[in-house]
Amino acid sequence: MKFFDWLKGMDLVVSDDHKGLVNAIEAHFQGATWQWYQTHFIRNILDACPKSLQGKAARASAVDFRRAGHKDGQAVVAE
């Protein structure tokens, strides 16, 4: 299909974690990296937290996602 030609050669696909969608991405964008939406990821973390810890978890997650790159992320893990 000519309409989808611009999608060829995609390196990164960002979506939610719907199993069918992830399977389709793997099948049709072979070699591309798949990444979960940060928003959905945070929502899932907060849903798993007790209500009393959700504010703290949200603030901690927001700080981690603002890291500049891989080295900053490694520093957070090392803390």
HTML snippet that shows the backbone in 3Dmol.js (N, CA, C, O; Angstrom):
<script src="https://3Dmol.org/build/3Dmol-min.js"></script>
<div id="view" style="width:600px;height:400px;position:relative"></div>
<script>
const pdb = `
ATOM      1  N   MET A   1       0.836  -1.181   0.000  1.00  0.00           N
ATOM      2  CA  MET A   1       0.000   0.000   0.000  1.00  0.00           C
ATOM      3  C   MET A   1       0.878   1.240   0.000  1.00  0.00           C
ATOM      4  O   MET A   1       1.739   1.396   0.865  1.00  0.00           O
ATOM      5  N   LYS A   2       0.668   2.094  -0.939  1.00  0.00           N
ATOM      6  CA  LYS A   2       1.476   3.295  -1.074  1.00  0.00           C
ATOM      7  C   LYS A   2       1.373   4.221   0.141  1.00  0.00           C
ATOM      8  O   LYS A   2       2.349   4.874   0.511  1.00  0.00           O
ATOM      9  N   PHE A   3       0.213   4.275   0.748  1.00  0.00           N
ATOM     10  CA  PHE A   3       0.008   5.151   1.900  1.00  0.00           C
ATOM     11  C   PHE A   3       0.991   4.853   3.030  1.00  0.00           C
ATOM     12  O   PHE A   3       1.432   5.770   3.723  1.00  0.00           O
ATOM     13  N   PHE A   4       1.340   3.577   3.224  1.00  0.00           N
ATOM     14  CA  PHE A   4       2.192   3.181   4.339  1.00  0.00           C
ATOM     15  C   PHE A   4       3.676   3.126   3.982  1.00  0.00           C
ATOM     16  O   PHE A   4       4.492   2.740   4.818  1.00  0.00           O
ATOM     17  N   ASP A   5       4.039   3.504   2.763  1.00  0.00           N
ATOM     18  CA  ASP A   5       5.443   3.449   2.348  1.00  0.00           C
ATOM     19  C   ASP A   5       6.358   4.268   3.254  1.00  0.00           C
ATOM     20  O   ASP A   5       7.513   3.896   3.461  1.00  0.00           O
ATOM     21  N   TRP A   6       5.857   5.373   3.795  1.00  0.00           N
ATOM     22  CA  TRP A   6       6.683   6.241   4.636  1.00  0.00           C
ATOM     23  C   TRP A   6       7.051   5.555   5.956  1.00  0.00           C
ATOM     24  O   TRP A   6       7.940   6.022   6.669  1.00  0.00           O
ATOM     25  N   LEU A   7       6.370   4.449   6.284  1.00  0.00           N
ATOM     26  CA  LEU A   7       6.665   3.733   7.525  1.00  0.00           C
ATOM     27  C   LEU A   7       7.847   2.772   7.398  1.00  0.00           C
ATOM     28  O   LEU A   7       8.356   2.283   8.407  1.00  0.00           O
ATOM     29  N   LYS A   8       8.283   2.499   6.181  1.00  0.00           N
ATOM     30  CA  LYS A   8       9.397   1.564   5.980  1.00  0.00           C
ATOM     31  C   LYS A   8      10.667   2.128   6.602  1.00  0.00           C
ATOM     32  O   LYS A   8      10.944   3.322   6.497  1.00  0.00           O
ATOM     33  N   GLY A   9      11.424   1.267   7.243  1.00  0.00           N
ATOM     34  CA  GLY A   9      12.682   1.690   7.848  1.00  0.00           C
ATOM     35  C   GLY A   9      12.533   2.326   9.222  1.00  0.00           C
ATOM     36  O   GLY A   9      13.436   3.025   9.682  1.00  0.00           O
ATOM     37  N   MET A  10      11.408   2.092   9.878  1.00  0.00           N
ATOM     38  CA  MET A  10      11.205   2.643  11.224  1.00  0.00           C
ATOM     39  C   MET A  10      12.196   1.997  12.189  1.00  0.00           C
ATOM     40  O   MET A  10      12.403   0.784  12.155  1.00  0.00           O
ATOM     41  N   ASP A  11      12.804   2.808  13.045  1.00  0.00           N
ATOM     42  CA  ASP A  11      13.750   2.305  14.038  1.00  0.00           C
ATOM     43  C   ASP A  11      13.110   2.136  15.410  1.00  0.00           C
ATOM     44  O   ASP A  11      13.538   1.292  16.196  1.00  0.00           O
ATOM     45  N   LEU A  12      12.077   2.941  15.702  1.00  0.00           N
ATOM     46  CA  LEU A  12      11.459   2.931  17.012  1.00  0.00           C
ATOM     47  C   LEU A  12       9.949   3.064  16.858  1.00  0.00           C
ATOM     48  O   LEU A  12       9.460   3.934  16.137  1.00  0.00           O
ATOM     49  N   VAL A  13       9.223   2.194  17.539  1.00  0.00           N
ATOM     50  CA  VAL A  13       7.766   2.260  17.563  1.00  0.00           C
ATOM     51  C   VAL A  13       7.344   2.373  19.026  1.00  0.00           C
ATOM     52  O   VAL A  13       7.735   1.549  19.853  1.00  0.00           O
ATOM     53  N   VAL A  14       6.550   3.389  19.344  1.00  0.00           N
ATOM     54  CA  VAL A  14       6.080   3.621  20.708  1.00  0.00           C
ATOM     55  C   VAL A  14       4.573   3.401  20.732  1.00  0.00           C
ATOM     56  O   VAL A  14       3.839   3.992  19.939  1.00  0.00           O
ATOM     57  N   SER A  15       4.114   2.541  21.652  1.00  0.00           N
ATOM     58  CA  SER A  15       2.684   2.252  21.740  1.00  0.00           C
ATOM     59  C   SER A  15       2.341   1.794  23.151  1.00  0.00           C
ATOM     60  O   SER A  15       3.204   1.703  24.024  1.00  0.00           O
ATOM     61  N   ASP A  16       1.054   1.507  23.350  1.00  0.00           N
ATOM     62  CA  ASP A  16       0.678   0.898  24.621  1.00  0.00           C
ATOM     63  C   ASP A  16       1.023  -0.593  24.553  1.00  0.00           C
ATOM     64  O   ASP A  16       1.511  -1.082  23.534  1.00  0.00           O
ATOM     65  N   ASP A  17       0.765  -1.297  25.640  1.00  0.00           N
ATOM     66  CA  ASP A  17       1.207  -2.696  25.759  1.00  0.00           C
ATOM     67  C   ASP A  17       0.096  -3.688  25.398  1.00  0.00           C
ATOM     68  O   ASP A  17      -0.026  -4.741  26.023  1.00  0.00           O
ATOM     69  N   HIS A  18      -0.703  -3.352  24.398  1.00  0.00           N
ATOM     70  CA  HIS A  18      -1.752  -4.264  23.941  1.00  0.00           C
ATOM     71  C   HIS A  18      -1.090  -5.418  23.198  1.00  0.00           C
ATOM     72  O   HIS A  18      -0.333  -5.198  22.253  1.00  0.00           O
ATOM     73  N   LYS A  19      -1.372  -6.647  23.622  1.00  0.00           N
ATOM     74  CA  LYS A  19      -0.675  -7.821  23.073  1.00  0.00           C
ATOM     75  C   LYS A  19      -0.788  -7.914  21.553  1.00  0.00           C
ATOM     76  O   LYS A  19       0.203  -8.187  20.876  1.00  0.00           O
ATOM     77  N   GLY A  20      -1.991  -7.688  21.008  1.00  0.00           N
ATOM     78  CA  GLY A  20      -2.176  -7.762  19.558  1.00  0.00           C
ATOM     79  C   GLY A  20      -1.384  -6.698  18.827  1.00  0.00           C
ATOM     80  O   GLY A  20      -0.821  -6.955  17.763  1.00  0.00           O
ATOM     81  N   LEU A  21      -1.339  -5.506  19.394  1.00  0.00           N
ATOM     82  CA  LEU A  21      -0.596  -4.412  18.784  1.00  0.00           C
ATOM     83  C   LEU A  21       0.905  -4.698  18.809  1.00  0.00           C
ATOM     84  O   LEU A  21       1.602  -4.483  17.817  1.00  0.00           O
ATOM     85  N   VAL A  22       1.388  -5.179  19.935  1.00  0.00           N
ATOM     86  CA  VAL A  22       2.818  -5.505  20.043  1.00  0.00           C
ATOM     87  C   VAL A  22       3.187  -6.617  19.060  1.00  0.00           C
ATOM     88  O   VAL A  22       4.240  -6.557  18.425  1.00  0.00           O
ATOM     89  N   ASN A  23       2.328  -7.630  18.930  1.00  0.00           N
ATOM     90  CA  ASN A  23       2.585  -8.711  17.969  1.00  0.00           C
ATOM     91  C   ASN A  23       2.617  -8.184  16.537  1.00  0.00           C
ATOM     92  O   ASN A  23       3.470  -8.589  15.746  1.00  0.00           O
ATOM     93  N   ALA A  24       1.691  -7.280  16.197  1.00  0.00           N
ATOM     94  CA  ALA A  24       1.665  -6.700  14.852  1.00  0.00           C
ATOM     95  C   ALA A  24       2.914  -5.869  14.588  1.00  0.00           C
ATOM     96  O   ALA A  24       3.467  -5.904  13.488  1.00  0.00           O
ATOM     97  N   ILE A  25       3.357  -5.124  15.590  1.00  0.00           N
ATOM     98  CA  ILE A  25       4.576  -4.324  15.441  1.00  0.00           C
ATOM     99  C   ILE A  25       5.775  -5.232  15.193  1.00  0.00           C
ATOM    100  O   ILE A  25       6.600  -4.956  14.323  1.00  0.00           O
ATOM    101  N   GLU A  26       5.867  -6.316  15.961  1.00  0.00           N
ATOM    102  CA  GLU A  26       6.970  -7.262  15.769  1.00  0.00           C
ATOM    103  C   GLU A  26       6.940  -7.881  14.384  1.00  0.00           C
ATOM    104  O   GLU A  26       7.991  -8.099  13.781  1.00  0.00           O
ATOM    105  N   ALA A  27       5.742  -8.169  13.866  1.00  0.00           N
ATOM    106  CA  ALA A  27       5.609  -8.813  12.555  1.00  0.00           C
ATOM    107  C   ALA A  27       5.886  -7.854  11.399  1.00  0.00           C
ATOM    108  O   ALA A  27       6.489  -8.249  10.402  1.00  0.00           O
ATOM    109  N   HIS A  28       5.453  -6.603  11.521  1.00  0.00           N
ATOM    110  CA  HIS A  28       5.505  -5.685  10.388  1.00  0.00           C
ATOM    111  C   HIS A  28       6.608  -4.642  10.462  1.00  0.00           C
ATOM    112  O   HIS A  28       6.880  -3.960   9.474  1.00  0.00           O
ATOM    113  N   PHE A  29       7.239  -4.510  11.602  1.00  0.00           N
ATOM    114  CA  PHE A  29       8.347  -3.568  11.757  1.00  0.00           C
ATOM    115  C   PHE A  29       9.564  -4.325  12.272  1.00  0.00           C
ATOM    116  O   PHE A  29      10.163  -3.951  13.280  1.00  0.00           O
ATOM    117  N   GLN A  30       9.917  -5.387  11.570  1.00  0.00           N
ATOM    118  CA  GLN A  30      11.025  -6.239  12.006  1.00  0.00           C
ATOM    119  C   GLN A  30      12.306  -5.426  12.095  1.00  0.00           C
ATOM    120  O   GLN A  30      12.668  -4.684  11.182  1.00  0.00           O
ATOM    121  N   GLY A  31      12.969  -5.588  13.212  1.00  0.00           N
ATOM    122  CA  GLY A  31      14.210  -4.868  13.463  1.00  0.00           C
ATOM    123  C   GLY A  31      14.012  -3.565  14.216  1.00  0.00           C
ATOM    124  O   GLY A  31      14.978  -2.983  14.709  1.00  0.00           O
ATOM    125  N   ALA A  32      12.763  -3.094  14.314  1.00  0.00           N
ATOM    126  CA  ALA A  32      12.492  -1.861  15.050  1.00  0.00           C
ATOM    127  C   ALA A  32      12.413  -2.164  16.541  1.00  0.00           C
ATOM    128  O   ALA A  32      12.019  -3.257  16.949  1.00  0.00           O
ATOM    129  N   THR A  33      12.786  -1.196  17.329  1.00  0.00           N
ATOM    130  CA  THR A  33      12.681  -1.305  18.776  1.00  0.00           C
ATOM    131  C   THR A  33      11.292  -0.871  19.188  1.00  0.00           C
ATOM    132  O   THR A  33      10.786   0.138  18.698  1.00  0.00           O
ATOM    133  N   TRP A  34      10.670  -1.618  20.081  1.00  0.00           N
ATOM    134  CA  TRP A  34       9.356  -1.259  20.603  1.00  0.00           C
ATOM    135  C   TRP A  34       9.537  -0.662  21.986  1.00  0.00           C
ATOM    136  O   TRP A  34      10.301  -1.179  22.800  1.00  0.00           O
ATOM    137  N   GLN A  35       8.830   0.432  22.249  1.00  0.00           N
ATOM    138  CA  GLN A  35       8.885   1.075  23.558  1.00  0.00           C
ATOM    139  C   GLN A  35       7.471   1.334  24.046  1.00  0.00           C
ATOM    140  O   GLN A  35       6.605   1.754  23.279  1.00  0.00           O
ATOM    141  N   TRP A  36       7.249   1.087  25.303  1.00  0.00           N
ATOM    142  CA  TRP A  36       5.962   1.297  25.948  1.00  0.00           C
ATOM    143  C   TRP A  36       5.792   2.779  26.250  1.00  0.00           C
ATOM    144  O   TRP A  36       6.740   3.437  26.680  1.00  0.00           O
ATOM    145  N   TYR A  37       4.585   3.313  26.028  1.00  0.00           N
ATOM    146  CA  TYR A  37       4.301   4.698  26.413  1.00  0.00           C
ATOM    147  C   TYR A  37       4.652   4.893  27.883  1.00  0.00           C
ATOM    148  O   TYR A  37       4.283   4.071  28.721  1.00  0.00           O
ATOM    149  N   GLN A  38       5.350   5.954  28.198  1.00  0.00           N
ATOM    150  CA  GLN A  38       5.682   6.233  29.589  1.00  0.00           C
ATOM    151  C   GLN A  38       4.420   6.445  30.420  1.00  0.00           C
ATOM    152  O   GLN A  38       4.351   6.021  31.574  1.00  0.00           O
ATOM    153  N   THR A  39       3.426   7.099  29.831  1.00  0.00           N
ATOM    154  CA  THR A  39       2.187   7.376  30.561  1.00  0.00           C
ATOM    155  C   THR A  39       1.513   6.088  31.010  1.00  0.00           C
ATOM    156  O   THR A  39       1.108   5.969  32.167  1.00  0.00           O
ATOM    157  N   HIS A  40       1.392   5.126  30.103  1.00  0.00           N
ATOM    158  CA  HIS A  40       0.749   3.861  30.456  1.00  0.00           C
ATOM    159  C   HIS A  40       1.579   3.081  31.472  1.00  0.00           C
ATOM    160  O   HIS A  40       1.041   2.442  32.376  1.00  0.00           O
ATOM    161  N   PHE A  41       2.891   3.146  31.309  1.00  0.00           N
ATOM    162  CA  PHE A  41       3.782   2.465  32.232  1.00  0.00           C
ATOM    163  C   PHE A  41       3.600   3.012  33.651  1.00  0.00           C
ATOM    164  O   PHE A  41       3.492   2.251  34.612  1.00  0.00           O
ATOM    165  N   ILE A  42       3.566   4.342  33.765  1.00  0.00           N
ATOM    166  CA  ILE A  42       3.387   4.977  35.079  1.00  0.00           C
ATOM    167  C   ILE A  42       2.026   4.624  35.658  1.00  0.00           C
ATOM    168  O   ILE A  42       1.918   4.335  36.850  1.00  0.00           O
ATOM    169  N   ARG A  43       0.990   4.643  34.833  1.00  0.00           N
ATOM    170  CA  ARG A  43      -0.348   4.284  35.327  1.00  0.00           C
ATOM    171  C   ARG A  43      -0.361   2.875  35.894  1.00  0.00           C
ATOM    172  O   ARG A  43      -0.964   2.631  36.939  1.00  0.00           O
ATOM    173  N   ASN A  44       0.299   1.943  35.213  1.00  0.00           N
ATOM    174  CA  ASN A  44       0.345   0.562  35.706  1.00  0.00           C
ATOM    175  C   ASN A  44       1.097   0.462  37.022  1.00  0.00           C
ATOM    176  O   ASN A  44       0.707  -0.300  37.907  1.00  0.00           O
ATOM    177  N   ILE A  45       2.172   1.227  37.155  1.00  0.00           N
ATOM    178  CA  ILE A  45       2.918   1.241  38.420  1.00  0.00           C
ATOM    179  C   ILE A  45       2.020   1.764  39.536  1.00  0.00           C
ATOM    180  O   ILE A  45       1.934   1.165  40.608  1.00  0.00           O
ATOM    181  N   LEU A  46       1.356   2.881  39.276  1.00  0.00           N
ATOM    182  CA  LEU A  46       0.508   3.488  40.298  1.00  0.00           C
ATOM    183  C   LEU A  46      -0.677   2.603  40.656  1.00  0.00           C
ATOM    184  O   LEU A  46      -1.087   2.560  41.816  1.00  0.00           O
ATOM    185  N   ASP A  47      -1.230   1.899  39.680  1.00  0.00           N
ATOM    186  CA  ASP A  47      -2.340   0.974  39.960  1.00  0.00           C
ATOM    187  C   ASP A  47      -1.907  -0.152  40.891  1.00  0.00           C
ATOM    188  O   ASP A  47      -2.717  -0.673  41.658  1.00  0.00           O
ATOM    189  N   ALA A  48      -0.625  -0.531  40.825  1.00  0.00           N
ATOM    190  CA  ALA A  48      -0.119  -1.622  41.652  1.00  0.00           C
ATOM    191  C   ALA A  48       0.292  -1.149  43.054  1.00  0.00           C
ATOM    192  O   ALA A  48       0.497  -1.964  43.953  1.00  0.00           O
ATOM    193  N   CYS A  49       0.410   0.173  43.233  1.00  0.00           N
ATOM    194  CA  CYS A  49       0.818   0.732  44.524  1.00  0.00           C
ATOM    195  C   CYS A  49      -0.380   0.924  45.450  1.00  0.00           C
ATOM    196  O   CYS A  49      -1.491   1.198  44.997  1.00  0.00           O
ATOM    197  N   PRO A  50      -0.141   0.778  46.749  1.00  0.00           N
ATOM    198  CA  PRO A  50      -1.186   1.164  47.699  1.00  0.00           C
ATOM    199  C   PRO A  50      -1.466   2.659  47.542  1.00  0.00           C
ATOM    200  O   PRO A  50      -0.559   3.425  47.216  1.00  0.00           O
ATOM    201  N   LYS A  51      -2.700   3.076  47.770  1.00  0.00           N
ATOM    202  CA  LYS A  51      -3.087   4.492  47.618  1.00  0.00           C
ATOM    203  C   LYS A  51      -2.167   5.411  48.416  1.00  0.00           C
ATOM    204  O   LYS A  51      -1.847   6.514  47.972  1.00  0.00           O
ATOM    205  N   SER A  52      -1.747   4.962  49.580  1.00  0.00           N
ATOM    206  CA  SER A  52      -0.916   5.810  50.443  1.00  0.00           C
ATOM    207  C   SER A  52       0.463   6.102  49.835  1.00  0.00           C
ATOM    208  O   SER A  52       1.113   7.069  50.232  1.00  0.00           O
ATOM    209  N   LEU A  53       0.916   5.289  48.885  1.00  0.00           N
ATOM    210  CA  LEU A  53       2.236   5.477  48.279  1.00  0.00           C
ATOM    211  C   LEU A  53       2.181   6.019  46.854  1.00  0.00           C
ATOM    212  O   LEU A  53       3.227   6.273  46.256  1.00  0.00           O
ATOM    213  N   GLN A  54       0.986   6.199  46.299  1.00  0.00           N
ATOM    214  CA  GLN A  54       0.882   6.592  44.895  1.00  0.00           C
ATOM    215  C   GLN A  54       1.507   7.960  44.609  1.00  0.00           C
ATOM    216  O   GLN A  54       2.156   8.130  43.576  1.00  0.00           O
ATOM    217  N   GLY A  55       1.326   8.928  45.493  1.00  0.00           N
ATOM    218  CA  GLY A  55       1.929  10.250  45.276  1.00  0.00           C
ATOM    219  C   GLY A  55       3.441  10.181  45.227  1.00  0.00           C
ATOM    220  O   GLY A  55       4.071  10.766  44.347  1.00  0.00           O
ATOM    221  N   LYS A  56       4.018   9.467  46.173  1.00  0.00           N
ATOM    222  CA  LYS A  56       5.478   9.328  46.232  1.00  0.00           C
ATOM    223  C   LYS A  56       5.992   8.575  44.998  1.00  0.00           C
ATOM    224  O   LYS A  56       7.004   8.964  44.414  1.00  0.00           O
ATOM    225  N   ALA A  57       5.304   7.510  44.602  1.00  0.00           N
ATOM    226  CA  ALA A  57       5.706   6.733  43.425  1.00  0.00           C
ATOM    227  C   ALA A  57       5.621   7.575  42.157  1.00  0.00           C
ATOM    228  O   ALA A  57       6.499   7.490  41.298  1.00  0.00           O
ATOM    229  N   ALA A  58       4.575   8.384  42.033  1.00  0.00           N
ATOM    230  CA  ALA A  58       4.421   9.245  40.854  1.00  0.00           C
ATOM    231  C   ALA A  58       5.551  10.267  40.771  1.00  0.00           C
ATOM    232  O   ALA A  58       6.106  10.495  39.696  1.00  0.00           O
ATOM    233  N   ARG A  59       5.891  10.882  41.899  1.00  0.00           N
ATOM    234  CA  ARG A  59       6.975  11.874  41.907  1.00  0.00           C
ATOM    235  C   ARG A  59       8.318  11.224  41.577  1.00  0.00           C
ATOM    236  O   ARG A  59       9.111  11.791  40.825  1.00  0.00           O
ATOM    237  N   ALA A  60       8.574  10.059  42.124  1.00  0.00           N
ATOM    238  CA  ALA A  60       9.838   9.357  41.851  1.00  0.00           C
ATOM    239  C   ALA A  60       9.927   8.957  40.379  1.00  0.00           C
ATOM    240  O   ALA A  60      10.989   9.077  39.769  1.00  0.00           O
ATOM    241  N   SER A  61       8.841   8.492  39.816  1.00  0.00           N
ATOM    242  CA  SER A  61       8.828   8.085  38.406  1.00  0.00           C
ATOM    243  C   SER A  61       9.055   9.277  37.495  1.00  0.00           C
ATOM    244  O   SER A  61       9.785   9.171  36.510  1.00  0.00           O
ATOM    245  N   ALA A  62       8.444  10.407  37.808  1.00  0.00           N
ATOM    246  CA  ALA A  62       8.593  11.601  36.982  1.00  0.00           C
ATOM    247  C   ALA A  62      10.048  12.054  36.948  1.00  0.00           C
ATOM    248  O   ALA A  62      10.545  12.467  35.901  1.00  0.00           O
ATOM    249  N   VAL A  63      10.724  11.980  38.072  1.00  0.00           N
ATOM    250  CA  VAL A  63      12.139  12.358  38.122  1.00  0.00           C
ATOM    251  C   VAL A  63      12.962  11.407  37.262  1.00  0.00           C
ATOM    252  O   VAL A  63      13.829  11.856  36.511  1.00  0.00           O
ATOM    253  N   ASP A  64      12.712  10.118  37.354  1.00  0.00           N
ATOM    254  CA  ASP A  64      13.487   9.142  36.593  1.00  0.00           C
ATOM    255  C   ASP A  64      13.323   9.320  35.088  1.00  0.00           C
ATOM    256  O   ASP A  64      14.289   9.139  34.347  1.00  0.00           O
ATOM    257  N   PHE A  65      12.120   9.671  34.613  1.00  0.00           N
ATOM    258  CA  PHE A  65      11.908   9.824  33.180  1.00  0.00           C
ATOM    259  C   PHE A  65      12.486  11.114  32.621  1.00  0.00           C
ATOM    260  O   PHE A  65      12.570  11.271  31.403  1.00  0.00           O
ATOM    261  N   ARG A  66      12.884  12.037  33.483  1.00  0.00           N
ATOM    262  CA  ARG A  66      13.494  13.276  33.012  1.00  0.00           C
ATOM    263  C   ARG A  66      15.010  13.170  32.927  1.00  0.00           C
ATOM    264  O   ARG A  66      15.683  14.158  32.631  1.00  0.00           O
ATOM    265  N   ARG A  67      15.539  12.015  33.176  1.00  0.00           N
ATOM    266  CA  ARG A  67      16.993  11.837  33.084  1.00  0.00           C
ATOM    267  C   ARG A  67      17.436  12.080  31.645  1.00  0.00           C
ATOM    268  O   ARG A  67      16.704  11.784  30.700  1.00  0.00           O
ATOM    269  N   ALA A  68      18.636  12.619  31.491  1.00  0.00           N
ATOM    270  CA  ALA A  68      19.113  13.020  30.168  1.00  0.00           C
ATOM    271  C   ALA A  68      19.508  11.853  29.281  1.00  0.00           C
ATOM    272  O   ALA A  68      19.437  11.968  28.058  1.00  0.00           O
ATOM    273  N   GLY A  69      19.912  10.765  29.844  1.00  0.00           N
ATOM    274  CA  GLY A  69      20.371   9.681  28.990  1.00  0.00           C
ATOM    275  C   GLY A  69      20.728   8.444  29.784  1.00  0.00           C
ATOM    276  O   GLY A  69      20.391   8.315  30.961  1.00  0.00           O
ATOM    277  N   HIS A  70      21.410   7.548  29.121  1.00  0.00           N
ATOM    278  CA  HIS A  70      21.746   6.253  29.684  1.00  0.00           C
ATOM    279  C   HIS A  70      22.599   6.376  30.953  1.00  0.00           C
ATOM    280  O   HIS A  70      22.343   5.677  31.934  1.00  0.00           O
ATOM    281  N   LYS A  71      23.602   7.249  30.944  1.00  0.00           N
ATOM    282  CA  LYS A  71      24.484   7.407  32.109  1.00  0.00           C
ATOM    283  C   LYS A  71      23.699   7.889  33.323  1.00  0.00           C
ATOM    284  O   LYS A  71      23.899   7.399  34.434  1.00  0.00           O
ATOM    285  N   ASP A  72      22.804   8.855  33.106  1.00  0.00           N
ATOM    286  CA  ASP A  72      21.978   9.343  34.216  1.00  0.00           C
ATOM    287  C   ASP A  72      21.082   8.227  34.751  1.00  0.00           C
ATOM    288  O   ASP A  72      20.894   8.098  35.961  1.00  0.00           O
ATOM    289  N   GLY A  73      20.541   7.438  33.857  1.00  0.00           N
ATOM    290  CA  GLY A  73      19.705   6.307  34.272  1.00  0.00           C
ATOM    291  C   GLY A  73      20.493   5.298  35.090  1.00  0.00           C
ATOM    292  O   GLY A  73      19.999   4.781  36.092  1.00  0.00           O
ATOM    293  N   GLN A  74      21.717   5.018  34.665  1.00  0.00           N
ATOM    294  CA  GLN A  74      22.573   4.085  35.410  1.00  0.00           C
ATOM    295  C   GLN A  74      22.879   4.632  36.795  1.00  0.00           C
ATOM    296  O   GLN A  74      22.955   3.867  37.756  1.00  0.00           O
ATOM    297  N   ALA A  75      23.056   5.941  36.912  1.00  0.00           N
ATOM    298  CA  ALA A  75      23.347   6.556  38.206  1.00  0.00           C
ATOM    299  C   ALA A  75      22.155   6.389  39.152  1.00  0.00           C
ATOM    300  O   ALA A  75      22.339   6.164  40.348  1.00  0.00           O
ATOM    301  N   VAL A  76      20.942   6.498  38.621  1.00  0.00           N
ATOM    302  CA  VAL A  76      19.739   6.310  39.444  1.00  0.00           C
ATOM    303  C   VAL A  76      19.673   4.884  39.954  1.00  0.00           C
ATOM    304  O   VAL A  76      19.365   4.650  41.123  1.00  0.00           O
ATOM    305  N   VAL A  77      19.963   3.926  39.077  1.00  0.00           N
ATOM    306  CA  VAL A  77      19.919   2.517  39.469  1.00  0.00           C
ATOM    307  C   VAL A  77      20.959   2.229  40.545  1.00  0.00           C
ATOM    308  O   VAL A  77      20.719   1.443  41.462  1.00  0.00           O
ATOM    309  N   ALA A  78      22.122   2.878  40.423  1.00  0.00           N
ATOM    310  CA  ALA A  78      23.211   2.655  41.374  1.00  0.00           C
ATOM    311  C   ALA A  78      22.906   3.247  42.752  1.00  0.00           C
ATOM    312  O   ALA A  78      23.489   2.820  43.749  1.00  0.00           O
ATOM    313  N   GLU A  79      21.991   4.237  42.819  1.00  0.00           N
ATOM    314  CA  GLU A  79      21.695   4.891  44.100  1.00  0.00           C
ATOM    315  C   GLU A  79      21.084   3.974  45.093  1.00  0.00           C
ATOM    316  O   GLU A  79      20.784   4.388  46.213  1.00  0.00           O
TER     317      GLU A  79
END
`;
const viewer = $3Dmol.createViewer("view");
viewer.addModel(pdb, "pdb");
viewer.setStyle({}, {cartoon: {color: "spectrum"}});
viewer.zoomTo();
viewer.render();
</script>
